[in-house]
Amino acid sequence: MRDEKSINKMIELIDKIFKYCHGKTYGSFFEDEMLVEACVFNLTQIGETSHKISGGIIDNHPEIAWHELYGLRNRLVNDYEGTNHKLVWEIISDDLPTLRTQLEDLV
């Protein structure tokens, strides 16, 4: 039950990011400080929530980058001043759609 709640929370956070970034380009993303901060916050929350997933789920679903999600969280939290906006944008545009589908398949 805890895993399902955490997975659903991660999906909700991804959906927030998609809502915030809908119709945006990298240029408009980069120029909007509030948008960048909102997305970075939600990415850190995804990483934090991924750390609450039980070992059984993690072991049974190695296709999901569980450890990388938490690693991203650590990187964003501990080095916000040096946040690589291009990397954040690439994660949002390239990685989150796949992650969302993978998480949806779990629930």
N, C-alpha and C positions, 0 to 999 in steps of 0.2 A: 504493500500500500504506500509506504514511504517513497519507494522508487517511482511508482506511478505518479505520485504528486510532484516529485522533483522533475520528472521528465516533462510533465504537463507545464510546469513552471518554465522550463527551458524553452518549450515551444512558444509559450506566451511572450517571453522575452525576445525571441527571434522575430515573432510577428510584430512586436513594437518597433524593432529596428527596421523591418521592412516598411512599416507604415511611415516612419519618420523619413526614410530615404526614397520613398516612391517618387519617381520622376526626376530624381537628382542625378547629376553627373558627378564625376570626381571633383571637377572644378567648383561646382556649387556646394558640394559637401565640404571641401577643404576651406572654403570661405565662410562657412557658417559655424562659428565657434560653439554656439549652443547645440547644434546638431551633432557635432563631433563629440562634445562632452556627453550628450545623452546616449549616443551609440557606444562610446567607451564604457560608460557606466553599465549599460545593459550587457555588454560583452563580459565585463568583470562579474556580473551577477550570474551569467551563464556558466562561467568558469567555476565560480563558488558553488553553484548548485550541482555541477557535474561531480564535484568532490564528495557529495553526499550519496551518490549512487553506490549501491552495494557491490562488493567484489564479484558476486555471482553474475550480475548483469554485465559488468565490465568484462569479465572473462568470457562470457558467452557471446559478446558482441564486439569483437576486436576491430570490426570495420569502422567503429566510431572512435574518433580520436580523443578519448576521455582524458588521457594524461596531458595531451597538448592543450586541451581546453583549460585545464587548471593552470598549466604553464603560461598560457596567454594571460589569464587572470593575474598571476603573479607579476608578469612583465608589465602589464598595464598599471597595476596598483603601485608598484615600486618605482616606476620610471615614467610617471605621467608627463613630466616636462619634456621628456624625450620621445613621446609617442610618435611613432611613424604613421602619419596620416594615410600614406599610400598603402601600407600594409593593412591598416584597419579597413580601408575601402575594399581592398582585394578580399579580405576575409568576409566582409558583408556581401559583396557581389558574387564571389566565386565559391566560398565554402559554406556559408549559412544555408543556401537552398538545399544542398545535399544533406547537411546535418539535420535540417528540419524534417526532411523526408525520412531519414534514418530513425529519428526519434518518434515520428508519427507511426512508423512501422512497429515500434515497441509497444505502443498503447493501442 
